[in-house]
Every structure is written in structure tokens, then in C-alpha cells.
Amino acid sequence: MSSAAEFINEMNAKFNPAAAAGLDLVFQFNIEDADTYHLIVKDGTCEVVQGEAADPNVTLIMNSETLQGIVSGDLDGMMAFMSGQLKVEGDMMLATKLGELFPA
């Protein structure tokens, strides 16, 4: 099984700069059975940082298996949320932008 860091980096590799034009957002990923990471999406760029952000726009809380399923496209993020596998804190609507920013 791959690590949460590998899944986060895989997400970053799928980053769509055009979808991030003009954005200034921080997405935090609290991986319950691994580490915490945050993605800084700013005007067409994306930076992965290990650890918590001071003031994330949205925080997604899940385990590494759920993260793997979402990143691979095997698990729909909305279904994960509805089934309780994914919890969202902060601006919930921003979580829906992840599909545009990081297409599977």
C-alpha cells in the first residue's frame, strides 16, 4: 500500500493550472492514519506542504484508504462524504472544486 504522501504527490501531478487561474486557496488534508498535508493553490500554481496550515479555506478529513480511492478515481468524493468516509470543515463548496483542480 502506498503512503498518504504518495497520494498527495499524485494529486499534485494531476494539477490543472488553468483551473487555478486567479485562485488563492489552501486545502488541508488531515489523514487520520497518517500525516497532515496542505495544498496551497495560488494563481495557477500548487505547492504541497507537510503539516497543518495556519488558516485553511477547507479541511478534508479521511483515512489513507479513502484518499487513495478518491485520488485514483475509484471513489467519488461526494459519495465518500455522503457515506461518512470523508468529513469537511470550512468552505464545503471549495471541496467540490478539487475535481476541476486535480482531474482523475
Steps between C-alpha positions, in 0.01 A plus 500: 500500500627845411537774755280807541796712384509308171126557446533872573793523259299305241223759537754777450622329179141518365471872580321707235660849506232647271227417755701680770544830319419784739449272802664541840392203712634253754364145506601303809493120510489346848577133436385323817741207476790701356622859482335833427575688178378817342493612141550868427326584173591849389445656158569191289756336730481227762739431787482195728602562862513243779330607821206720590426834338443803723161579345383254233196587289379143522616191692428149379520224761530137391716190532768405248280233337233762422767739370637225273152427362427866426839570339481187283145582393363175644303691766289807432570778749130583541417134568783485755355809669142365497613165646702666778841392368589865434433790736530862392564805718496856371371605157332181382443638150876526448529125547295459183767695305756226564368302203576793267836576655617138517317297230521123550 
